[in-house]
């Protein structure tokens, strides 16, 4: 009986463990130089998080919207996760962002795989903006000029949207 169960479990593990790994080219972002802005704008729905900085700059220039950059550790940073759960995933924030912001997520995960190019981009931007902690939220204009900084704020999505509006008014 034990041998039968052991053989059965071994076969299940072998069957389930034999799914193919994703191909590297499937995980590699398109270089910024190859980005077709018209195609991207046609596909981009406002309020969606993107990960390509150059694409965000192009979207911002085309739409005349500021960019909200979320420097996050999405799978390990407690305050980052709290910000997503309490603000970024709520309808009030999503509605505001869709109409008023380009959302850029620059992630520094511990267990989520990223392409080498994405890691390099994120590390370069971390240095450029002098990021020392997470979450750090930076608002920039389409010319890459910093408008303001923030992080986690208590009060939920409405309070956070009002906080962002105040930062943008200082522009």
C-alpha atoms as one frame of an Amber mdcrd trajectory, in Angstrom:
protein
   0.000   0.000   0.000   2.796   2.439   0.928   4.643   1.593  -2.294   1.529
   2.262  -4.374   0.935   5.626  -2.701   4.621   6.545  -3.075   4.616   5.636
  -6.768   1.377   7.534  -7.327   2.693  10.666  -5.567   5.985  10.460  -7.472
   4.145  10.288 -10.796   1.951  13.273  -9.870   5.021  15.312  -8.928   6.779
  14.371 -12.164   3.745  15.246 -14.271   3.080  18.556 -12.555   6.732  19.501
 -12.375   7.340  19.102 -16.096   5.663  22.236 -17.386   7.964  24.248 -19.640
   9.677  27.334 -18.286   8.792  30.614 -19.969  11.071  31.534 -22.836  13.472
  34.389 -22.144  12.263  36.395 -25.128   8.736  36.301 -23.672  10.030  38.071
 -20.551  12.201  40.683 -22.235  10.574  44.111 -22.669  10.743  45.798 -26.045
  13.599  48.329 -26.099  12.399  51.918 -25.786  13.841  52.756 -29.206  11.425
  50.271 -30.785   8.320  51.622 -29.073   5.610  52.766 -31.474   3.806  55.492
 -29.514   0.662  55.399 -31.647   0.263  51.648 -31.128   0.979  51.918 -27.411
  -1.444  54.801 -26.935  -4.117  52.863 -28.789  -3.574  49.886 -26.471  -2.990
  51.829 -23.241  -5.980  52.260 -21.026  -5.532  55.079 -18.553  -5.183  53.973
 -14.960  -3.103  50.887 -15.798   0.321  50.426 -14.250   3.147  50.182 -16.754
   6.792  49.301 -16.110   8.655  50.969 -18.999   9.984  54.409 -18.068  10.528
  55.586 -21.646   7.003  54.532 -22.590   5.672  56.456 -19.576   7.534  59.584
 -20.713   6.085  59.203 -24.216   2.566  58.698 -22.838   2.984  61.768 -20.629
   4.091  63.898 -23.573   1.222  62.671 -25.755  -1.448  63.123 -23.084   0.036
  66.069 -21.159  -0.370  64.163 -17.877   2.097  63.853 -15.003   3.653  60.490
 -14.164   3.160  58.896 -10.766   6.182  56.671 -10.139   5.700  53.989  -7.512
   9.063  52.714  -6.228   7.977  49.535  -4.479   9.030  46.194  -3.078   5.768
  44.564  -4.055   6.378  41.155  -2.517   8.157  42.051   0.722   7.530  45.693
   1.734   4.645  45.859   4.198   3.915  49.563   3.634   4.006  49.054  -0.139
   1.478  46.244   0.099  -0.673  48.344   2.437  -0.596  51.256  -0.044  -1.761
  48.983  -2.864  -4.487  47.386  -0.740  -5.782  50.625   0.806  -5.346  53.066
  -2.089  -4.100  51.902  -5.492  -6.591  49.036  -5.804  -9.629  51.158  -4.896
 -12.110  52.545  -7.426 -11.705  56.151  -6.257  -7.970  56.139  -6.925  -8.317
  54.189 -10.170 -10.903  56.678 -11.514  -8.694  59.659 -10.651  -5.570  58.035
 -12.080  -7.311  57.045 -15.309  -8.181  60.662 -16.054  -5.174  62.461 -14.580
  -2.015  60.339 -14.311   0.325  57.968 -16.079   1.088  55.184 -13.582   4.621
  53.758 -13.542   5.539  50.882 -11.228   9.248  50.403 -10.565   9.446  47.207
  -8.558  12.304  45.789  -6.490  10.937  42.355  -5.601  12.718  39.576  -3.768
  10.933  36.592  -5.325   9.146  37.866  -8.433  11.284  37.270 -11.544  12.244
  40.256 -13.691  14.217  40.553 -16.894  17.779  41.867 -16.644  16.748  44.925
 -18.674  13.880  45.766 -16.296  16.137  45.334 -13.248  18.743  47.593 -14.826
  16.144  50.254 -15.677  14.718  50.197 -12.148  18.132  50.359 -10.471  19.183
  53.229 -12.718  16.036  55.183 -11.862  16.473  54.393  -8.178  19.882  56.085
  -8.343  18.627  58.956 -10.514  15.865  59.832  -8.054  17.880  59.059  -4.898
  15.478  56.447  -3.537  16.440  55.161  -0.097  13.178  53.588   1.110   9.930
  52.030  -0.018   7.336  52.936  -0.905   8.466  56.179  -2.475   5.975  57.921
  -4.726   7.330  60.572  -7.072   5.304  62.762  -9.397   7.173  64.039 -12.445
   6.125  65.976 -15.514   6.614  64.908 -19.132  10.041  66.621 -19.128  11.150
  64.386 -16.240  11.112  67.284 -13.776  10.160  66.240 -10.275   6.928  67.815
  -9.011   6.833  66.200  -5.568   7.332  63.127  -3.398   5.235  61.101  -1.048
   4.875  57.629   0.390   2.205  55.784   2.309  -0.510  58.068   3.701  -3.305
  57.007   6.022  -6.900  57.769   5.183  -7.716  55.650   2.146  -8.114  56.474
  -1.539 -10.046  59.760  -1.290  -7.532  61.241   1.146  -4.662  60.017  -1.017
  -6.145  61.518  -4.181  -6.555  64.838  -2.352  -2.937  64.563  -1.174  -1.786
  64.026  -4.795  -3.887  66.971  -5.979  -2.156  69.183  -3.414   1.272  68.074
  -4.654   0.240  68.751  -8.249  -1.093  72.214  -7.364   2.411  73.207  -6.238
   3.624  72.550  -9.772
